[in-house]
Amino acid sequence: MHHLALPFYCAVIVGALMALLARAIYTGSDTFVLVALVGIAYFALHGVRDARRCWPAIREEMERRRAARNRDSWKPPLRNPARPPRGPASTDDTH
């Protein structure tokens, strides 16, 4: 689903920035802490905003797929009218 591409990329970037934040806190790099916090806030905001904006299109596509699945789910049984059905299968398994 192409509607979720940008929110997914934002989530990946937020995850990478959280790893950077954890590393920056561990090493005591205050400048990287600030950069990571700003990046997390920016990409989280844009990811959530884009997901909310694209949600109606996602819901519509899922309903269309569900309808197509339900429409094509029942098919009549296949029959071969050229030959009569064979007799019952043997239940004796002693060979």
GUFI-346127 format. One record per atom (N, C-alpha, C): residue number from 1; x, y, z; residue in one letter; chain; atom name. Coordinates in pm, whole numbers. Atoms other than C-alpha are relative to their C-alpha. Layout:
! residues N
+-----+--------+--------+--------+----+----+----+
!   i !      X !      Y !      Z ! aa ! ch ! at !
+-----+--------+--------+--------+----+----+----+
! NUM !      X !      Y !      Z !  A !  A ! CA !
...
+-----+--------+--------+--------+----+----+----+
//
This chain:
! residues 95
+-----+--------+--------+--------+----+----+----+
!   i !      X !      Y !      Z ! aa ! ch ! at !
+-----+--------+--------+--------+----+----+----+
!   1 !     85 !   -118 !      0 !  M !  A !  N !
!   1 !      0 !      0 !      0 !  M !  A ! CA !
!   1 !     89 !    123 !      0 !  M !  A !  C !
!   2 !    -87 !   -117 !     15 !  H !  A !  N !
!   2 !    166 !    312 !   -122 !  H !  A ! CA !
!   2 !    -40 !    114 !     93 !  H !  A !  C !
!   3 !     44 !   -108 !    -89 !  H !  A !  N !
!   3 !    -36 !    528 !    119 !  H !  A ! CA !
!   3 !     81 !      2 !    130 !  H !  A !  C !
!   4 !    -72 !      9 !   -126 !  L !  A !  N !
!   4 !    171 !    408 !    413 !  L !  A ! CA !
!   4 !    151 !     14 !    -15 !  L !  A !  C !
!   5 !   -144 !     -6 !     22 !  A !  A !  N !
!   5 !    515 !    458 !    258 !  A !  A ! CA !
!   5 !     65 !    112 !     82 !  A !  A !  C !
!   6 !    -62 !   -111 !    -71 !  L !  A !  N !
!   6 !    592 !    801 !    402 !  L !  A ! CA !
!   6 !     -9 !    -15 !    153 !  L !  A !  C !
!   7 !      1 !     23 !   -145 !  P !  A !  N !
!   7 !    467 !    725 !    756 !  P !  A ! CA !
!   7 !     96 !   -112 !     43 !  P !  A !  C !
!   8 !    -93 !    107 !    -34 !  F !  A !  N !
!   8 !    672 !    403 !    749 !  F !  A ! CA !
!   8 !    144 !     52 !      0 !  F !  A !  C !
!   9 !   -135 !    -57 !      4 !  Y !  A !  N !
!   9 !    987 !    590 !    644 !  Y !  A ! CA !
!   9 !     24 !     91 !    120 !  Y !  A !  C !
!  10 !    -14 !    -87 !   -118 !  C !  A !  N !
!  10 !    925 !    845 !    918 !  C !  A ! CA !
!  10 !     20 !    -83 !    127 !  C !  A !  C !
!  11 !    -16 !     86 !   -118 !  A !  A !  N !
!  11 !    891 !    564 !   1173 !  A !  A ! CA !
!  11 !    140 !    -60 !      4 !  A !  A !  C !
!  12 !   -137 !     55 !      4 !  V !  A !  N !
!  12 !   1222 !    413 !   1059 !  V !  A ! CA !
!  12 !    100 !    107 !     41 !  V !  A !  C !
!  13 !    -91 !   -109 !    -36 !  I !  A !  N !
!  13 !   1395 !    751 !   1085 !  I !  A ! CA !
!  13 !    -11 !     33 !    148 !  I !  A !  C !
!  14 !     18 !    -27 !   -143 !  V !  A !  N !
!  14 !   1245 !    811 !   1430 !  V !  A ! CA !
!  14 !     71 !   -109 !     83 !  V !  A !  C !
!  15 !    -69 !    108 !    -70 !  G !  A !  N !
!  15 !   1376 !    470 !   1539 !  G !  A ! CA !
!  15 !    151 !     19 !     -2 !  G !  A !  C !
!  16 !   -144 !    -24 !      9 !  A !  A !  N !
!  16 !   1725 !    552 !   1411 !  A !  A ! CA !
!  16 !     41 !    118 !     88 !  A !  A !  C !
!  17 !    -32 !   -116 !    -84 !  L !  A !  N !
!  17 !   1715 !    889 !   1586 !  L !  A ! CA !
!  17 !    -11 !    -35 !    149 !  L !  A !  C !
!  18 !      8 !     43 !   -140 !  M !  A !  N !
!  18 !   1607 !    721 !   1910 !  M !  A ! CA !
!  18 !    125 !    -79 !     38 !  M !  A !  C !
!  19 !   -126 !     70 !    -27 !  A !  A !  N !
!  19 !   1911 !    492 !   1882 !  A !  A ! CA !
!  19 !    114 !    101 !     15 !  A !  A !  C !
!  20 !    -99 !   -106 !    -12 !  L !  A !  N !
!  20 !   2125 !    802 !   1825 !  L !  A ! CA !
!  20 !    -14 !     73 !    133 !  L !  A !  C !
!  21 !     24 !    -66 !   -129 !  L !  A !  N !
!  21 !   1964 !    966 !   2128 !  L !  A ! CA !
!  21 !     52 !    -84 !    116 !  L !  A !  C !
!  22 !    -49 !     88 !   -107 !  A !  A !  N !
!  22 !   2037 !    664 !   2346 !  A !  A ! CA !
!  22 !    152 !      0 !      4 !  A !  A !  C !
!  23 !   -147 !     -2 !      6 !  R !  A !  N !
!  23 !   2399 !    661 !   2228 !  R !  A ! CA !
!  23 !     55 !    134 !     48 !  R !  A !  C !
!  24 !    -46 !   -133 !    -41 !  A !  A !  N !
!  24 !   2434 !   1036 !   2280 !  A !  A ! CA !
!  24 !    -13 !     18 !    151 !  A !  A !  C !
!  25 !     16 !     -9 !   -146 !  I !  A !  N !
!  25 !   2298 !   1013 !   2635 !  I !  A ! CA !
!  25 !    105 !    -86 !     70 !  I !  A !  C !
!  26 !    -99 !     91 !    -60 !  Y !  A !  N !
!  26 !   2528 !    720 !   2709 !  Y !  A ! CA !
!  26 !    141 !     60 !     -3 !  Y !  A !  C !
!  27 !   -135 !    -57 !     11 !  T !  A !  N !
!  27 !   2839 !    905 !   2585 !  T !  A ! CA !
!  27 !     10 !    140 !     56 !  T !  A !  C !
!  28 !     -2 !   -134 !    -56 !  G !  A !  N !
!  28 !   2737 !   1243 !   2724 !  G !  A ! CA !
!  28 !     15 !    111 !   -102 !  G !  A !  C !
!  29 !     -8 !   -101 !    106 !  S !  A !  N !
!  29 !   2719 !   1431 !   2392 !  S !  A ! CA !
!  29 !   -128 !     82 !      1 !  S !  A !  C !
!  30 !    120 !    -82 !    -14 !  D !  A !  N !
!  30 !   2478 !   1711 !   2468 !  D !  A ! CA !
!  30 !    -49 !     56 !   -134 !  D !  A !  C !
!  31 !     44 !    -56 !    129 !  T !  A !  N !
!  31 !   2475 !   1851 !   2112 !  T !  A ! CA !
!  31 !    -78 !   -103 !    -80 !  T !  A !  C !
!  32 !     73 !    102 !     72 !  F !  A !  N !
!  32 !   2365 !   1520 !   1965 !  F !  A ! CA !
!  32 !   -135 !    -29 !     64 !  F !  A !  C !
!  33 !    128 !     17 !    -68 !  V !  A !  N !
!  33 !   2092 !   1492 !   2228 !  V !  A ! CA !
!  33 !   -100 !    100 !    -54 !  V !  A !  C !
!  34 !     89 !   -102 !     52 !  L !  A !  N !
!  34 !   1944 !   1818 !   2109 !  L !  A ! CA !
!  34 !    -40 !    -27 !   -145 !  L !  A !  C !
!  35 !     28 !     32 !    140 !  V !  A !  N !
!  35 !   1973 !   1720 !   1741 !  V !  A ! CA !
!  35 !    -96 !   -119 !    -10 !  V !  A !  C !
!  36 !     86 !    118 !      3 !  A !  A !  N !
!  36 !   1813 !   1381 !   1807 !  A !  A ! CA !
!  36 !   -142 !     34 !     45 !  A !  A !  C !
!  37 !    133 !    -38 !    -47 !  L !  A !  N !
!  37 !   1524 !   1533 !   2004 !  L !  A ! CA !
!  37 !    -76 !     82 !   -103 !  L !  A !  C !
!  38 !     65 !    -81 !    105 !  V !  A !  N !
!  38 !   1452 !   1788 !   1731 !  V !  A ! CA !
!  38 !    -40 !    -88 !   -117 !  V !  A !  C !
!  39 !     31 !     91 !    110 !  G !  A !  N !
!  39 !   1467 !   1518 !   1463 !  G !  A ! CA !
!  39 !   -115 !    -94 !     32 !  G !  A !  C !
!  40 !    110 !     89 !    -40 !  I !  A !  N !
!  40 !   1241 !   1283 !   1658 !  I !  A ! CA !
!  40 !   -132 !     75 !     -3 !  I !  A !  C !
!  41 !    124 !    -78 !     -1 !  A !  A !  N !
!  41 !    985 !   1557 !   1710 !  A !  A ! CA !
!  41 !    -46 !     32 !   -143 !  A !  A !  C !
!  42 !     35 !    -38 !    138 !  Y !  A !  N !
!  42 !    996 !   1666 !   1343 !  Y !  A ! CA !
!  42 !    -57 !   -118 !    -78 !  Y !  A !  C !
!  43 !     44 !    114 !     80 !  F !  A !  N !
!  43 !    969 !   1321 !   1185 !  F !  A ! CA !
!  43 !   -122 !    -68 !     60 !  F !  A !  C !
!  44 !    120 !     57 !    -62 !  A !  A !  N !
!  44 !    714 !   1195 !   1438 !  A !  A ! CA !
!  44 !   -123 !     83 !    -35 !  A !  A !  C !
!  45 !    111 !    -88 !     35 !  L !  A !  N !
!  45 !    494 !   1497 !   1374 !  L !  A ! CA !
!  45 !    -43 !    -19 !   -145 !  L !  A !  C !
!  46 !     34 !     15 !    141 !  H !  A !  N !
!  46 !    513 !   1461 !    997 !  H !  A ! CA !
!  46 !    -53 !   -140 !    -32 !  H !  A !  C !
!  47 !     50 !    136 !     22 !  G !  A !  N !
!  47 !    462 !   1084 !   1009 !  G !  A ! CA !
!  47 !   -144 !    -15 !     45 !  G !  A !  C !
!  48 !    137 !      9 !    -52 !  V !  A !  N !
!  48 !    150 !   1112 !   1225 !  V !  A ! CA !
!  48 !    -94 !     84 !    -86 !  V !  A !  C !
!  49 !     85 !    -86 !     81 !  R !  A !  N !
!  49 !     14 !   1400 !   1019 !  R !  A ! CA !
!  49 !    -31 !    -63 !   -136 !  R !  A !  C !
!  50 !     24 !     64 !    129 !  D !  A !  N !
!  50 !     60 !   1213 !    690 !  D !  A ! CA !
!  50 !    -86 !   -125 !     13 !  D !  A !  C !
!  51 !     83 !    119 !    -21 !  A !  A !  N !
!  51 !    -91 !    893 !    831 !  A !  A ! CA !
!  51 !   -146 !     39 !     21 !  A !  A !  C !
!  52 !    138 !    -47 !    -21 !  R !  A !  N !
!  52 !   -399 !   1085 !    948 !  R !  A ! CA !
!  52 !    -61 !     53 !   -129 !  R !  A !  C !
!  53 !     51 !    -56 !    125 !  R !  A !  N !
!  53 !   -430 !   1259 !    611 !  R !  A ! CA !
!  53 !    -33 !   -112 !    -99 !  R !  A !  C !
!  54 !     20 !    109 !     97 !  C !  A !  N !
!  54 !   -404 !    931 !    413 !  C !  A ! CA !
!  54 !    -94 !   -108 !     52 !  C !  A !  C !
!  55 !     82 !    107 !    -57 !  W !  A !  N !
!  55 !   -626 !    725 !    645 !  W !  A ! CA !
!  55 !   -128 !    -28 !    -80 !  W !  A !  C !
!  56 !    119 !     34 !     79 !  P !  A !  N !
!  56 !   -948 !    765 !    437 !  P !  A ! CA !
!  56 !     33 !    -80 !   -127 !  P !  A !  C !
!  57 !    -38 !     76 !    118 !  A !  A !  N !
!  57 !   -767 !    639 !    126 !  A !  A ! CA !
!  57 !     40 !   -143 !     36 !  A !  A !  C !
!  58 !    -38 !    134 !    -45 !  I !  A !  N !
!  58 !   -624 !    344 !    319 !  I !  A ! CA !
!  58 !   -126 !    -81 !     31 !  I !  A !  C !
!  59 !    124 !     69 !    -35 !  R !  A !  N !
!  59 !   -968 !    255 !    456 !  R !  A ! CA !
!  59 !    -79 !    -36 !   -126 !  R !  A !  C !
!  60 !     72 !     27 !    125 !  E !  A !  N !
!  60 !  -1124 !    281 !    108 !  E !  A ! CA !
!  60 !     64 !   -116 !    -76 !  E !  A !  C !
!  61 !    -67 !    108 !     70 !  E !  A !  N !
!  61 !   -860 !     55 !    -45 !  E !  A ! CA !
!  61 !    -21 !   -134 !     70 !  E !  A !  C !
!  62 !     23 !    125 !    -73 !  M !  A !  N !
!  62 !   -904 !   -204 !    230 !  M !  A ! CA !
!  62 !   -143 !    -49 !    -21 !  M !  A !  C !
!  63 !    138 !     41 !     27 !  E !  A !  N !
!  63 !  -1282 !   -204 !    179 !  E !  A ! CA !
!  63 !    -15 !    -55 !   -142 !  E !  A !  C !
!  64 !      5 !     48 !    138 !  R !  A !  N !
!  64 !  -1233 !   -246 !   -196 !  R !  A ! CA !
!  64 !     63 !   -139 !     -9 !  R !  A !  C !
!  65 !    -63 !    132 !      2 !  R !  A !  N !
!  65 !   -997 !   -540 !   -140 !  R !  A ! CA !
!  65 !    -89 !   -104 !     68 !  R !  A !  C !
!  66 !     89 !     92 !    -71 !  R !  A !  N !
!  66 !  -1237 !   -697 !    111 !  R !  A ! CA !
!  66 !   -120 !    -37 !    -88 !  R !  A !  C !
!  67 !    114 !     28 !     88 !  A !  A !  N !
!  67 !  -1527 !   -665 !   -136 !  A !  A ! CA !
!  67 !     42 !    -92 !   -115 !  A !  A !  C !
!  68 !    -48 !     86 !    109 !  A !  A !  N !
!  68 !  -1319 !   -821 !   -415 !  A !  A ! CA !
!  68 !     23 !   -142 !     50 !  A !  A !  C !
!  69 !    -21 !    133 !    -58 !  R !  A !  N !
!  69 !  -1220 !  -1110 !   -186 !  R !  A ! CA !
!  69 !   -133 !    -70 !     24 !  R !  A !  C !
!  70 !    131 !     60 !    -28 !  N !  A !  N !
!  70 !  -1582 !  -1168 !    -81 !  N !  A ! CA !
!  70 !    -74 !    -34 !   -128 !  N !  A !  C !
!  71 !     67 !     24 !    127 !  R !  A !  N !
!  71 !  -1708 !  -1143 !   -438 !  R !  A ! CA !
!  71 !     55 !   -124 !    -69 !  R !  A !  C !
!  72 !    -63 !    113 !     70 !  D !  A !  N !
!  72 !  -1460 !  -1402 !   -567 !  D !  A ! CA !
!  72 !     20 !   -121 !     90 !  D !  A !  C !
!  73 !    -31 !    109 !    -92 !  S !  A !  N !
!  73 !  -1463 !  -1630 !   -265 !  S !  A ! CA !
!  73 !    -78 !   -128 !    -33 !  S !  A !  C !
!  74 !     76 !    119 !     30 !  W !  A !  N !
!  74 !  -1742 !  -1868 !   -373 !  W !  A ! CA !
!  74 !      5 !    -28 !   -148 !  W !  A !  C !
!  75 !     -2 !     43 !    140 !  K !  A !  N !
!  75 !  -1697 !  -2061 !   -694 !  K !  A ! CA !
!  75 !    -76 !   -132 !     -8 !  K !  A !  C !
!  76 !     74 !    126 !     13 !  P !  A !  N !
!  76 !  -1922 !  -2339 !   -822 !  P !  A ! CA !
!  76 !     97 !   -117 !    -13 !  P !  A !  C !
!  77 !    -89 !    116 !     11 !  P !  A !  N !
!  77 !  -1777 !  -2690 !   -800 !  P !  A ! CA !
!  77 !     24 !    -38 !   -146 !  P !  A !  C !
!  78 !    -34 !     40 !    135 !  L !  A !  N !
!  78 !  -1599 !  -2814 !  -1109 !  L !  A ! CA !
!  78 !    -54 !   -141 !    -27 !  L !  A !  C !
!  79 !     51 !    130 !     40 !  R !  A !  N !
!  79 !  -1759 !  -3104 !  -1295 !  R !  A ! CA !
!  79 !     52 !    -31 !   -138 !  R !  A !  C !
!  80 !    -42 !     44 !    132 !  N !  A !  N !
!  80 !  -1646 !  -3304 !  -1592 !  N !  A ! CA !
!  80 !   -115 !    -76 !    -64 !  N !  A !  C !
!  81 !    116 !     68 !     58 !  P !  A !  N !
!  81 !  -1956 !  -3381 !  -1799 !  P !  A ! CA !
!  81 !     36 !   -104 !   -105 !  P !  A !  C !
!  82 !    -38 !     95 !    105 !  A !  A !  N !
!  82 !  -1759 !  -3587 !  -2055 !  A !  A ! CA !
!  82 !     10 !   -142 !     55 !  A !  A !  C !
!  83 !    -15 !    134 !    -57 !  R !  A !  N !
!  83 !  -1700 !  -3879 !  -1819 !  R !  A ! CA !
!  83 !    -92 !    -16 !    120 !  R !  A !  C !
!  84 !     79 !     22 !   -121 !  P !  A !  N !
!  84 !  -1924 !  -4035 !  -1558 !  P !  A ! CA !
!  84 !     95 !     -9 !    120 !  P !  A !  C !
!  85 !    -86 !     10 !   -118 !  P !  A !  N !
!  85 !  -1793 !  -4028 !  -1202 !  P !  A ! CA !
!  85 !     44 !   -144 !     22 !  P !  A !  C !
!  86 !    -50 !    133 !    -30 !  R !  A !  N !
!  86 !  -1580 !  -4321 !  -1096 !  R !  A ! CA !
!  86 !    -72 !    -58 !    119 !  R !  A !  C !
!  87 !     64 !     69 !   -112 !  G !  A !  N !
!  87 !  -1698 !  -4575 !   -845 !  G !  A ! CA !
!  87 !     62 !     43 !    132 !  G !  A !  C !
!  88 !    -51 !    -38 !   -131 !  P !  A !  N !
!  88 !  -1640 !  -4544 !   -473 !  P !  A ! CA !
!  88 !    144 !    -51 !     19 !  P !  A !  C !
!  89 !   -139 !     38 !    -26 !  A !  A !  N !
!  89 !  -1280 !  -4559 !   -354 !  A !  A ! CA !
!  89 !      1 !   -118 !     97 !  A !  A !  C !
!  90 !    -14 !    117 !    -88 !  S !  A !  N !
!  90 !  -1166 !  -4877 !   -185 !  S !  A ! CA !
!  90 !     49 !     48 !    137 !  S !  A !  C !
!  91 !    -42 !    -37 !   -136 !  T !  A !  N !
!  91 !  -1137 !  -4846 !    190 !  T !  A ! CA !
!  91 !     91 !   -105 !     59 !  T !  A !  C !
!  92 !    -88 !    104 !    -50 !  D !  A !  N !
!  92 !   -927 !  -5159 !    223 !  D !  A ! CA !
!  92 !    144 !     42 !    -20 !  D !  A !  C !
!  93 !   -137 !    -45 !     11 !  D !  A !  N !
!  93 !   -570 !  -5061 !    301 !  D !  A ! CA !
!  93 !    101 !   -111 !     32 !  D !  A !  C !
!  94 !    -91 !    111 !    -31 !  T !  A !  N !
!  94 !   -419 !  -5409 !    343 !  T !  A ! CA !
!  94 !     89 !    -37 !   -118 !  T !  A !  C !
!  95 !    -77 !     24 !    124 !  H !  A !  N !
!  95 !   -277 !  -5421 !    -15 !  H !  A ! CA !
!  95 !     13 !   -147 !    -23 !  H !  A !  C !
+-----+--------+--------+--------+----+----+----+
//
